[in-house]
Amino acid sequence: MSTSDPIPVTMFLDKELSARFRKWQRHQPDHHGEIGMISTAAEFCRFYKDDKASKGVRTSDETEYRHVGSKCGDVLHPAEEHDIKYCPVCEVEAYLDLQQLIAQAWDITGGRTAKKQVKEKQMTIRHFWRNARVELEELLAYMEDEAKVEGNWEEEHPKDAEGARASYSATNAVNLARLLAQYPSTMGPQHAVKDGSESGRLTRSKAVSEKKKRNAKFVYGTNFSPSRPKHAFQRNRPVYKPGKHAAGTLRELVDTSNMTNRFYTARQLKVITHMGGLPIPEHIDVSKHEGIADLHPRQKEINQVLTTYVHHKNPKIRAALMKQLENANFLLLCVQQDKVIAAIPLELENMEDVGTQDDEDIGQGLDPGGFKTGWVSLLDILTKSGNGGKKYVLEEHGKAHGKLKDVPGHRMVLRKRVKRGTKKRVAGEDFEVSATKRVMR
């Protein structure tokens, strides 16, 4: 475990949370240091998990596996033979939330790109952030071994494998950490204009600039015969004639457009095939889509995957998947050995309809210089990689690695609201939850 000189928790916690941390320290029989000082991320994460658990244990979903964390209440993987207080996902989330608190403190003191003279406080926070990252990597190395054990269990129990994957397992925890861990790096376009200017504008990619011939496709059995005259569609006129899908008199309206049918909506997503399996590529060319899923040659395989999403046993995971499908406009098929191993819903910007836009407008929306600086996670890379044919890469130090094995998940993110012109500690006084914890398989 990586250790550093003790630092006061007030550097990155607000007064209320700092007071709870000191109270928690006083009740720890194995704590022998100064109250209010912290030297390892593991100590804070133990407090953080206990603090959340003290506000009420979460009720686990109904499942055949009732082996749960004694404090967090989350369902554990059947391969876990020991009684533990917290599931692997809660362990990882504590480290991720701690890193975000430290990152906010680092930014307030000037961040890693501060041009002024570096202060001692900034160096202290930077050193603690590094140690927290090392501790997280040590935890993930242990969890990766646990994930192999879980995989072996699922191979030995194929009938119960699906239910096991829905648990808060070490496999899900590792995927979550690899996806959401943030690095002090720069995410910028790899192909910028090399004309000596500082604008950093992007050139239009060849795939976008060359217009693609489109062929309209109609569903088999489409009726092309003339329908009602135009005036017969107006419901407030006496000449109105109800169509075959209209609701009868004194009956409730029928959803003829399937607007509320999530399964139908998912089948309308445009399909992009990736033949390399997992992990998914950094750059996704949306201009090479293969039409909608309902008309795709692999329609049966796609429907099987979508059915597992819609009818997932775990209601939390099912709700998260439905939210992912609701916001998506593309479906990435990961194919390996001529078999679909994953269908990942993605929300990407479709640049096919920007044919009349001038090249100089492509770079708009980015920060000055055409780059986005700050903190970058693998999830940022994936969500930005398909925007307008622009390829984003991690530059300088800090590199996201690991394999994305499943559908991306979301964790709870704490964001501080700070008034302009004020100097407050990183934890501040006011937090807001921007997303609920969702871990998906």
N, C-alpha and C positions, 0 to 999 in steps of 0.2 A: 504494500500500500504506500502510495506517495504521500510524504508529509512535508510540511513547510512550517516556518515560524508562525506562531499563533497570531491571528489578526482579530480585531473587534468585529463582531457580527453587524454592528451599526454601519459598517462600510457599505453593506448591500441590503440591509433589512430596515424596515420602518420601525418606529417606536413600539407599536403594538406587537409585531412579530418578534422583535428583539426581546421584549419582556417575557413572552411565552417561551422563547428559547432559553433564557436564563433560568426561568422557573423549571423547565424540563431538565436542565443540567443539574440543578440542585438535587433532583430526585434520582439521579443516576448513580448507583453504588460504585461503578467503575470509573467515575470521573474524578480526576485528581488535579486538574489544572485550574486556571483562573476562570471564574464564572464570567460569561460574556465573551470569552475568547474562543476561537476555533482554529484548528490546525489541519484538519482533514475534511474532505467533502463527505466521507462516509458518516461522520458524526452528525453533520447537518442533515443528511438524508434520513438517518434514523429518527431525528427529531421531526422532520417534515412529514414522514409517514405516520408517526404517532400522533402528530398534531391533526392531520386530516382524519385519522381514524377516530379521534376523540370527539369529532363532530357528528359521528354516527356511522356505523358499519353499513356498507352498501349491501343491499339484498341481492343475492345471486339469482341468476336465471334458472328456471325450471329445467333440469337436465338429469340424465341418469347418473352423472358423476357428481356426487355430493361432497367430494373432497375439496374443501375451500380453504383459503387463507384465514387464519383465526381472527385477524384484525381487519383486513381489507374486505373479506367476504367474497372475493372473486374465485371463480371455479378454476381449480388447478388441473394440469394435465394428468391423466391417469398414471403416467409413468413416474410421477412424483410420489415417492414412498414415504416421505417424512412429513410431519406436521409442521408447517411453517406459518409465520405471522402474515407475511405479505407475498403476493404472487410476483413472478418475475417482471410483469409489466409495471406494477407499482414501483418496484425497485428501480427500473430504468427511468420511469417518469420523474421520480424524485431527483435523479441526477440531471435530467434534461431541464427541469424547472430551475434547479440551482444554477446551472450554467447560464440560463437566460437572465436570472437576477444579477449574476456576476457581470454578464455582458452589458447590462444596462448601467451598472456602476462604472464599468470601464468606459462606456460611451460618454457618461457625464463628466468624467475626468479628462476627456479629450480623445479617447479612443486610440486605436493602434496607429492612426494616421495623423496624430496631433503634430502640428508644425512648431508649436512653442516648446520651450524647455520641458522635458519630461519630469514630472513631479514624483516624489517618493511614493505617494499614495497610488499613483497610476501604475508604477512598477510593482507595488505590492499586490494590487488587484490582478494585474497581468500574470504574476507568478502563481497566484491562487487559482486562476482560471486554468492555467496549464496543468496544475496538479489535479484539479477536478477532472480534466479530460483524461489524464493518465489513469485515474481511479476508475473512470467509466470504462476505459478500454480493458483494464484488468477484470472488471466485472463481466464484460461482454465475452472475453476469452473463456471464462468459466461457463457462461451461459451457452456458448457455442458447443461445448462438450455436452451440456445438458440437452441441447437441441438434437444432437446425434442420438442420444438415448431415446428421446421422444420419437424420432423418425423410425428407429428400430422397433419400438413398441407398436407404432401404427402399421408397420409392415407385418408384424405378427398378429395384429388384430384388425384386419381390413374392414370388417363390418362396423367396428367402432371408431374407425379412423376419422370419419367426418365429424363426429361429435367431439373427438379429442382435439381436432384442429380449431374448434370454436372456443376452446378454453383460453385462459390467460397464461399461455405457455411461454417457455424460454424462447422458442422459435419466434413467436410473435413479438416478444420483447426485443430480440436482436434486430428483427426487421424494422421495428419502430425506431430504435436508436439509430440505425444506419440511415434511415430516411429523414429523421427530424433533427439530428445533431447539427448544430450550427458551428460554422468556422469563420474566423475573422479574415475573409477573403473577398476578392473582387470578382463579380460575375459580369462579363462584358462580351460583346460580339467578337467572334474570332475573325470574321472577315469585315474589316472596316475600310473606308476609302483611304488609299495611300497617296494623297495629293499634297501632303505637307500641312494641311489644315488641321485645326484642333477640334473640329466639329465632331469627328468620329462617326459621320453618317454612314449608314449601311447601304451597300449596293443591292439592287434587286437580284435575287438568285435566278439562275437560268430556268429552274423549274417553274418559277412564278411568272417570269416575264414572257415565256413562250406560252401562248394560249393553246389550250388543249381542246380538241374537238370533242363535243359532247353528243352522246346518243341518248335520246329519251327512251325509257323503258316503262312499259305498262304491265300491270299485273294481269296474269292470264285470266280471261273471262271478262275483261273490261267491256262494258256496254257502250258502244259509240253511236248508237241510234239516237235520234232527236228526243229530247225530254220535254218538260212542260215549257210553254212560252214564258217569256221574261216576266210579264205582269202577273202570272199565276204563282210566282214565288212570294209575293207581298202578302204577309199574313194579315195585315189590317184592311185588306180589300175583299169585297164579296167574291171576286173571281179567284181567290186563293184556292189552290188545290194541294192538299198535303202530299208529300212524297212518300215513298215506301218506308223510309226510316223515321217519319214523323211520329210523335207520340199521339196516342188516341185521345179522344175527349175525356176530360176529368182524370187523366193519367199523368203520372210524373214524367218529367223530361227524360229522354233516353240519351246517353252519352254516345252519339253516333260517330263522333270524331275520336273516340278512345282516349280522350284527354286524361282521364283518371286511371287508365290502364297502364301501369308502369311496365309490364312485360311487353305490351305492344309498342310503347314508346322506345324501349331499349332496342327493339328489333328494327327501328328506323335509323339507328346510329350508322354513320359512315364507317366502313371497315378499312383498317390498314393492317397488313400482314407483315409480321417480323419473323423471318425464318430462322433466327439464331437462338430461339428459346429465351431464357432469362439469363442475366438481367436485361431490361429493355434498353434500347439505344438512347444516347443523349439527344440525338437529332432525329426528329420525325418529320418527314416531308408530307404535309397534308395534301399536296397536289396529286399524290400517287394513291389516293384512296380507291377502293374497288367497289364502290356503290354501297347501298344500305345492307344491313345484316339480313333482312328478310329475303333478299334476292341473291345472296352470296352463295357460291358453290358449297361452302362449308356450313350451310344454314342449320343442318341438324346438330352439328357439334356445337355451334354457337348457342342454339336453343337449349342444349343440355347444360351448358355453363350458366346461362342466364336463369334457368330454372332453379339451379342451386342457390343463386343469389336471392331470387324472389321468395323461395320457400326455405330459407336458412332457419335452422332450429333455434338459434340464439337471437332473440328479438332485438337486442342492442346492435349486434352485428348486421342483422337484416335491415334495420332502420338506417344504419350508416351506409350500407351498400345501395339502398334505394336513393339516399341523398346523393351518392356519387353518380348513380345513373341519371338522376334528375338534372344534374348540372352538366353532364357530359354531352359532347356533340360528335365524338369519335370513339370507336371501339378498337383497341389495339389487340390483335390476335398474335400470341406468341406460339409459334409452331416449332416443334422439335420432332425429328424422325416421322414427319408427315402426320403428326398428331397435335391437336390444339391442347396445350398444357395450361394456358391462362388466357382470359379475355379481360383486359383492363380498360375500364371507362376513363376517358381523358377529356378534359376541357381545353381545347386548343383553338387558337385564332385561325379561322379559315381565310386565307389570302387569295383564294380563287376568284373572289368577287371584287378584288381591288385592282382590276386591270386598267382602269382609267387614272389611277393615282400616279403622280409624278415620282421619280426616283428620290428626289430630295425630301419627300414627305415620309419616306419609310422609317427614318430614324426618330420621328417625333414620338413623344411619350416617354423617352428615356431621360435620365438625368443629364445635365450639361456635360458634353463630351461623349455622349452616346453610351455611357457605362453606368451600371448600378453598383454602388459600393456599399459596404457595410457587412452584415452577417449573412452567410449563405448556407443553405442546407441542400441535401440531395433532392428534397421535395421541390425547392425553388428551381433547381436545374431541370427537373422533369416537367414542371408546369410551364417553364419558359422556353423549353427546347423546341417547341413546335411553332412559336410565334412568328408568322410571316417568313418562314424559311431562314430565320436568324438562328445561328448556332451559338450557344453560350458555353463557355468553358470556365473552369476555376483557374484563376491566375494567382501568382505569388505563392505564399506558403498556405498550407491548409488544403487538403484534398479529400473530398468525399469518396469513400470506397465501400466495398461490401456488395452483396447481391440483393437486389430487390426481388423477393420470391413471390410476393403476393400483391393484392390490391393495396395501394397506399392507405395508411390510417392517419388519424388526427389525434392530437393530444391537447390537453388543456393548456392554454397559453395565457400568461398573466402580462398585461400591458399597463404601464403606468401613464396616467394623464398628468402632465406637468404644464403649468402655466408658462407662457413665454416670458423670458426675462428673469425667472426665478431660479434659485439654486437649491435644489432639494436632494436629499439622499435618494439612492436608486430605488429603494422599495417604496418611497413616497408615502402618501397617506391614502391613496385611492387606487384600487385595482379594479379592472374589469375583465370578465371572462369572455374571450373572443371565440372560443370553440370548446365544445364538450369533448371528453375523452372518448375516442372511438378506435378500437383496434380490430382490424379486419383480416380474415383469412380467405 
